[in-house]
Amino acid sequence: MDEYQDGSTPESLNEEEKRKRQIEAEQAAEVFRAEIDQEQYKKLAVKNLWSVLEGNGIEANEVEITKFEGDIIEFIAVTTLKIKTKTIDRRQSGKVTNLSIVDSEAQLKEIIKKEEHKITHSQDVIKRVKDVVLERKDKGFKVENEFIKLPFLHKSYAKHEPCTSCHSNGRVKCSACHGKGQATCPNCNGSGNITCHHCNGRQYVQGPNNERKQCMHCNGTGRTSCQTCHQSRLVQCKTCGGGGETTCLSCNGHAWNSKIFTVEIDAFANFEMDSERLPHKIAKYCHFLDKNMPNHVEFKPVIMGREHERDMIVIPYQVRVPNAELNFKLKNEMDLGAYMFGTQGRLYEMSYFLEALAKPGMDALLDAGTGKGDVAGLLIKASEYRINRNIILATNALPKSRAYRKTMEIAPVGLSESKAKKLILSAEKALGQITKRPRQLGVIAGSALAGLLFMTYFHKMRIDIFKAISPNFAIHNLLDGLVCILGITLSIFTIKAMAGLKLQKTLFALRRKTGQKIKFGKAGDYANYAFVLTLFVFLASAYTTISSAVPAPKWVLELSKILVNIL
């Protein structure tokens, strides 16, 4: 039965009240406009713009709003819950008695049908379903194409079935003896006789004077009676103990099986809002934000006078979206139009103003990427603007794709995607040019350090380690491999450290402005060079053990044999 928020039902209302409730329900689906706190929303607008402008040639007091037209759009959105049923069956031996028993699968289907009808028609059940959804962190808002588990609606049923394997007996004919209870004697293989243990089947034994004497135990036949079966050739079947039957494996001796049906009734959720009735920009940015939409709007579940619609459960939400059309004026006479959306005041539809404000620095960064002239000086010039400083630091610390994402997070407006990618590429080339020589030296220094590690390991540490553990070649090889990996890692780390030291010295001014330390640089292609050279040093260090007093690794000896054969 339908019930309104105040507990009334359609049947309890007079005609005037019914009409009033109907109008309220229709109005709930309409789009309304409400007044916005202009001063607060303006402050948020300036704050968000300043987060992009700061450090890029404009001061905080040089930003002014010259136009503001805003309001709050209110509308109803709904999450619809479609009841979906899934049945999983499994077999269990014996008669299960702690579950609801059904006589047939047809009866089970009828039960499921009734349960599904009950869910969408019982106010108590509907409330429990809605409570499960509303207890979620997202309260079901903007949940699309997702199953929401309803554990309280999961039920199991059992159908008892006689075991067909044993014909409800619980026991079956023994497969080992075919129901005879006896099996061929394993001692004599069913012959009844075994080889005489005294003469070993030779029929004679050696006498006192080395003469041959007939074996008395087998009477010269070479064979004696089998003591296991006493010449019966058969013994009791060990599988069935002589009974000729064993426990039925299909029912574990219970004679019956239970087919367990687990019925999972869950809700398939979908989010709906009437985009066609919304202002174009509201609908556009709601869809643009997608799953992130709940973080930018106000929403709360409401009751609209009905709990369900056809075979669906409906959860309506009142949604409030602040928005504004505005213009900023900067002290340099630059006018910036913008559209502001949501509770966080995200700015959209702005020109690429950073490319104009930071043009001298961006040009310097692009020139630095060519590798010509004073590359370090150009980077310092570029870093006079915060956007360029962030690009340089992100490019040095992150892969290009992540550096791009980081840049667009810092400057969500005012910078085009193409420009950001060009600047990141130039920064990467410039940093590579500055650190080229240190990275080359890093390959040599890193390989030398790795070589020292390898020689110490093979001529000292390896002996001490293997004295403490059992001589297990698998463990030995594993430790050798780990030392090789450690050496390669050390070599690459040395390249990055030397590159970082160079950047710290060169970009001191940048570090002073940002407060960020440059600990490491990128190894780049020199990591490959380090890998090859360090691996060669590892093999050479291992090979020196052949002509030394220390035991050489087994894999080194095998490798040496292969090389000798090849050469």
N, C-alpha and C positions, 0 to 999 in steps of 0.2 A: 504494500500500500504506500502511495506517495505521501510524504510528510514534509511540511515546511519547517523553517528554522524555529518557529515558535511552538512547534509540536502539533499544529493543526493539520488537518487533512482536507482535500478537496470536498469530501462529503460533508464536512462540518461547517463549511462556509456558506453564507447566503450568496445570492446572485451578484450583488454589488461588490462583495469582497472577492468573489471569484474573478470578476472582471478586473478589479484592481490588481490582483496577483498576476493575471495574464499580462496586463500592461507592463508591470514591473519586470516580468520575465523577458518581454520583447525589448524593453529598454536596456536590459542588461547586455544584450548583444550589440547595442549601438556603440558608436565611438563618440566620446565626449572630450571636451577641452576644459582644462582647469588652469587657474592662475599659477604662475611660477614665482618663486622668490628670486626676483631679478638680481638683487644685490649679491646674494650668495652664489648664484649661477654665473654672474659676471666675474666674481672673484676666482671661481673655479676655472673659468675660461682663461683669465690672465695667467693663473698659476700653471696651467697645462701648456700654454704657449711659451711662457718663460722657461719651462723645463727644456724646451728645444732651443730657444734663443740664447740662453745663458752661455757666456763665453764665446759668442759668435759675432761680436761687434755691436751688441745692443745692451743697454743697461735696463734694469728693472723699471725704473721710473720713466723710461722712454716708450712704454707701451700704453696705448689708450684705446678704449672701445668707443667708437663713434656711432655705431648702430647696434641695436639689440631688439629682436622680435622673437620672443619665446613663449612657450606654454608647456603644459603637461598633457599628453595624450593618454586618455584612459579608455581601455577596451577590455573585452572578455576573451580570454583564450582558454582552451580546454585540453585536458589529457583524457583520451578515451581508452578504456580498458576492455579489450575483447577477451572473453574467456576462452582459453585453449586447453584442450585435454590431451594428455599423452599417457598411454598405458604401456607399462613395461612388465613382461612376464618372465618368470623363472621357475624352475622345478626344484622341489625339496622333498627328500624322502620322509615317509611317515605321514600321519594325519596331523596337520597343524591345527590347533584348536584355539589359539589366542587371537585369531583374526575373524572377521566376519566371513561366514561361509556362504558360497553361492553354489547353486546346483548346475548351472551352465553358463557359458559365455554370453548367451542371449539374455539371461537374467542380469549379468554384469552390465551389459550395454544399457539395459533399461534403468538400472540403478544410476549409471553415469548420466544418462539423459535427465533423470529427475534431479540429480545434484546440480547440474548445469542450470536447469530451470530455477531451482531454489536460490542459486547465487544471485541471479539478476532480478529476483522477485521478493526476496526476503530482506527487509530493511536492516535487520541485525547482521546478516552476512555481508550485505553491501557496505555497512559501516566498518566491519572488520577488514574488508578488502581495502577500503579507502584509508583506514588507519595504518595499514602496512605501507601504503604508498606515501602517506604524509609523514610517516616517521623517518623516511629517508632524508638524507641531507638536502637533496634537491627538491624534496616534496613532490616529486613526479613532474615538475615543471621542465619543459623542453626535453622530455624523454621520448625518443623516437625509435621505432623498430627495435624494441627491447623487451625481453621477457622479464617480468617481475615475479619472483618466486612467492607463492602463497603456502607456506608450510602447513598451516592449519587446515588446508583443504587437500592435503596429500593423505590418501587412505590406501590401505592394502586389504585385499580379499583373497580367500583361498577356495579352491575347488578340489575336492578329494577324488582321486582316480585310482582304480585298482591297477596294480602293476602288471603290465602285459608280458614282461620278461619271465616272471615266475608264476603267472596265472594266479596271482593273489596268494601264493603259498609262502613267500619269503625265502624260499630255498630253490636252488636249481641243480641240475645234474652236474656233477664234478667234471670239469673239462679235462683234468689231468688223467683220470682213470675211466672217463666216459660212464660214470655211474656204477662201475663194478666194485669199487671199494678197494681194489688191489691193483698194483702196478708191477711192471717187470722189475725183477731184482736188479738194482744198480751194481751189485758186487760181482755177479756172474753173468750179467747181461741176458738173463733168462735161460741160461744153459743148465743151471743146477750144479755145475762143477767149476772149480777154479784151478789155476796152475799150482802144483805142489810147491810149497815154500821150502821143503827140505832138499829137493833135487832140482828146483827151478825148472821143472818140466822135462829134465833130461832122462828121467826114468831110472837113473843109477846114481850111486854115490861112491866116493873114493874110500876103499878099505884101508886097514892098517899097513898093509904091504904094498900100497898103491895099486891094488887090484880093484877092478870095478865090481860093485855089489849092487844088486837090485834094490831099489829104494823100498823100504818096508812100509813107509807111510802111504804110498800110493799104489803099492804092489806092482811097481814097474809100469804103471800107466801114465805117469807124469801129471795126473790130475787128481784132486781130492774133492770131497763134497763141500759145497758152499755152506758155510756156517750161518750166513745171514738169512737165507730162505730155506735151509735144510733140504735142498734139492727140490723144493716145491716150485721153484722158478719165479714165484710171486711173493711180494711183500705188501704190507698194509700201505695204502696210499697216504702219503704225508699231507697232501692238500686237504683232503676231506676227513682224515683220521679213520678211514675204512667205512665211513657211513655212505659214501657214494653221492653225497650232496654237499653243496657249499652255500654260504649266504649269498643271496641275490644282490649283486652290486648296484642294480638299478634302483632298488628301494631300501638297500642296506638291511634287508631282512624284515622290514616292516609290513610287507605285502601290499602296502598302499603308498602312493605318492601324492603330494599336494602341489598343485599349480598355483603359484603365488602371483597375483595381479597387483601391481602397484600403480595406482591411478594418481597422476599428478595434474591437478587443476591449477593453472597459473594464469596470470593476466598478461596479455600482449599489449604494450602501451604505445600510443601514438599521440603526438602533440599536434594540435590544430589551432590555427588562428585565421581569421578572415582577412587576408592580406588585401583583397580588393576594396574593402571598406576603409582601410587605413590610409592615411596620407602616404604618398609615394615614397618619400624619404624614410619614414618610420618603417615601412614594410621592407624597403631596400636594405637598411642597416641591421634590422632584426635578422634577416636572412643571411647577411654578410657575416655577422658575428656567430651565427649558428649555435653550436654547443656552448659558446661563451656568452650567449645572450643573457642568461640569468644573472651574470655579474654586472650587467649594465642597466637593468630595469628593476623596478619595484614590483613585486607580485605577492599575492596572498590568496589562499583558497577561499572561496565563497560558496554560499548555498543559493541556488537559483530556483528552488521550489520543486525540484525533481532529483531523484537519486540515480535514475537510469534512463536510458533511451534505447528502445528496442532490446537488443541482446547485448548492449554495452553498458558499462558503468562509466559515468561521466564525472570528472573532477574539474569544475570551472575555477578560473583564477581571475582576479581583478589585476590588470597590468597597468602600471603607470610609467610613462616614458617622458622624462623632461627633454626638451630639445629647443634649439634656437638658431635663427639666422643672425649673423653678426659680422661686423667689420672692425678690424683692428687698424690703428694708425700708429706707425712707428715714427720716432723722432727724425729719421732720415727721409720723412715724407712718403715712405712706402705704405700703400694701402693693401690690406690683406683681408679678403673675404673668406668666410668659413661657415661651415654648418657644424653645430655642436649637438652631440647625441648622448643620451643616457645619463645615469647617475654619476658616472665617472667623468663626464664631460669630454668625451673623446672628440677630437677635431677632425673634420673631413673636408674635402673639396677645397683645399688650399693650394695656392700656387707653390712652385718650387723656390720659395724665398731664400732658403739656406744657400742655394747655388749662386744667388746674387750677393748675399751678405758676405759669404766666405769665399768669393771668387778669387781674390788674390792668393789665398792659401791653397785653394783647390788647384789653381793653375800651377803653383809651385810643386804640389804633390805629383801632378801629372808630369811635370818636367823631370822630377826626381826619378820617375819610373823609366825614363829613357836611358838612365845611367850615364848621362853626359854632364859635364861640369861638376860643381860642388854638390854632390848628392846629399851629403850630411847637412850642408847649409840650407838646401832647399827643403829638407824635412823639418829643420828647425823653423824656417819661415812658415811652412804649412801648419805647424803645430801652434801657431799663434791663435788658431781657431779651434775651439773645443771639438767640433765635429771631426776635424782632421786628426786631432790627437787621439780620439777614440778609435778612429779607423786604423791608425798606425799601430796602436797597442793591441787591438783586436786581431789585426792581420799577423802580428808577430807571435801571438799566443795561440791562435786558433786556425783550423783549416779554413779555406776560403768560404765554403758554404756557411759555416758557423759564424765566421766573421761578418758575413753579409747579414745574417739574421740578427746578430748583436747590434749592428749598425742601424738597422731598421727599427729595432726596439728603442734605441736611444733617440732616433729621429723618425717617429712615425709619420710626421708631416714635414713638408719643406724640402725633401730630397727625393729625386726620382730613382727608381730601381736601377736604371741603366747607368746613371751617374755614380751611384754607390758602388756598383760592380767595377766600373772603370777605376775609381779611386782605390779600391781594395787591391786590384791587380797592379796598379802603379806602386802602391805601398809595398807589396810583396816583392816586386822587382827591385825597388830601391833598397830595401832591407837586405835582400840577397846580394846586392852589389857591395854594400858596406861590410857585410860579414863574410865575403868570399875568401879573403886571405886567412882570417882566423879559422874558418871551417877547414881549409886545406891543412893548416897546421894542426888542427884538432884531429884529423884523420891519422896523422903521423904520431902525435902525442898519445892519442887514445890507443892505437895499436901497440905502441911501446909499453904503455902501462899494462895492457892486456898480456903482452909477451912476458913481462915480469911476473905477473900472476900465474901464467901457465908454467913457467920454469920452476917457480917455487912449489907449485902444486905437484908436478910430475917428479921432481927430484927430492922433495922433502915431505910435503903434506900427505901425498898419496900413500907413502909407506906407513906413516903414523896412523892414518885412518884405517888402513886395511889390517893393521895389527890388532885393532880393536874389534873388527867384525870378521865373520866367517868368510872364507874365500869363495864368494859368490860372484861369478862373472857378470851376471845380470845387474847386480848392484854396482859393481865396478864400472860397467859401461854407462849406467845411469848417472853416476857421479861425474864421470868424464864429460858427459853431455851437458850436465848442469854447469860445470865449470866453463865450458865453451860458451854457453849462453850468457853466463855472467860476464865473461870477457868481452863479448860483442856489445852487451848492454853498457859496460863501462866505457867502451870506445865511443859509442854514439853519444853517451852522456857528456863525454869530454868535448865533443864537437859543439854541442848545445851550450855548454858552459862557456867555452871560449868565444862563441858568437855573442852570448849574453854580456860578457865582460866588455866586448867591443861596443855593443849598443849602449851599455850604461855610460861609457865614456863619451861616445859620440852624441847621444841624445840626453845629455845631462839637463839641458834646459827644459826638455819635454817632461822628464821625470820630476823636475822641480815644480812645474806647473800643475801636474796631475797628482803628485804624491804617490804615484805607483812606481814600484821598483821593477826593473827589467832583470829577472833572474836568469832566464835562458832565452836563446834564440832557436830558430828552426834549423835542423840538420839538413833538410832537403835531400837532394840527390847524393850528397856526401855520406849519408847514412848507408847507401848501397856500397860505396867505395870502402867504408869502414868495415862493413860486413865481410866483404871478400878478403880484404887484407888481414883482418883479425882471424878469420877462419884459416888462412894460410899460415899465420903465425902459430896458431894452435896446433896444426898438423906438424909443423916444423919442430915445435917444442916437444911434442910427443915422440917424434922420430929420434930425437937426441938420446932417448933412454936406451936405444938399441946398443949404442957404443959406450954406455956408462955402466956403473956398478949397480944401479937400481934396476929392479925388474921392469921390463917393458910391458905395456898393456897388450893383452892378447890380440885385440883388433889391430894394433900397430904391426905386430908380427905377421898377421894374415895379410894386411895391406901391403907390406914389404914384399911378401912372396908373389903377390899379384903383379906388383910393379916390376920385379925382377924377371918374371915370365914375359911380360909385355916388352921390356927393353932387351 
